Amino acid sequence: MSNNPKTVVNSWNEWDPLKHVIVGRADGCCIPPSEPASDPKIPIDSDMRGVHGPRSVETVAKANLQLDAFAKLLENRGIKVDRPTPITFNQEIRTPDWQHGSMFGCMPPRDVILTVGNEMLEATMSYRSRWFEYLCYRPLIKTYFDQDPGMRHESAPKPRLTGSSYKDNYLSDSISIEERLEMVAKKNFVTTEEEPLFDAADVLRFGKDLVVQHGFTTNLKGINWLNRHFPDHRVHSVNFPGDPYPIHIDATFTPLRSGLLINNPERALPEEQKKIFAKNGWEILDAARPAHNKPPPLCYSSVWLSMNVLVIDPKTVCVEASEVNQLEQLDKLGFNVLPIPFRDAYPFGGGLHCSTTDVYRE
Ligand code: GLY
């Protein structure tokens, strides 16, 4: 233990001044073969259907240029930036229950690591291809643990992810989009309640309140597990019936500063669930429309990565540079808006919020 102990890990919400962050890498990223959790996520007309294998060297290089430039910009603003250590994603993985053809990558740390106060929690994850992704963050977490005597390193129970964790017959080609929207409105998602499942990117932090999306990647048992794990927090389950592919909350619901949120207008929070925000003086605005009508090639995410912004202090927000409508909306709301070219990185796991995870906010 250091002679000069100091706090390294401390972050309670999505907007206080950011001082230390992890930014992902595109190196070695693969499109994994299909699996029970991923099939329902890929629309029938997506260019990702039937495709798997390592991403091309050219696309990895282009994504890394943007990730590196983003990291540099944050560093130039005095924010310490750490990067994960990629493992060989293009290899078969197995547990006693299943084997899978490859892993995914380590571009979106937000999906895997949830920082709550002085704790970094490795999520269960809900895709087999992402079962070992936490390993990319272990070198950093080990350093934080060694440097910071108050830091808590936690890992949620690794799920079995057998066939019992997924519903049969939830494939895109056997369900129309209308049927799917009905299923989602009834909270009928691809994952079962066999075991706790959550991805860290389904959780938003509001100080002592955690807002968690119930959807494809997080089940009720996962939310229950979070509730028991954080007994000093209030854990709120939310869902967004307009989203046919409810995976990760951060292209749907985005806190910008204390008291102000933007919500994807196609995925409105149900009125009943809005009450708690209204009661506490929070304003929920419709997010601006995306500037693009389709995502870049071979991208898992929707055009709504436009609202996947990274707030670096209550007055300053990073927005993807081509998202002119989102830039304008935030500018009009009085933010200092930093345009960040990032579309080449989108296919590797999302936008500016996805590609980061907090270590320290003031
Ligand atoms: N759930 C991420 C998106 O809208 O693409």
Residues whose N, C-alpha, C, O or C-beta is under 5 A from the ligand:
A	BS01	LIG	Y245 I247 H248 A251 Y300 S301 S302 W304
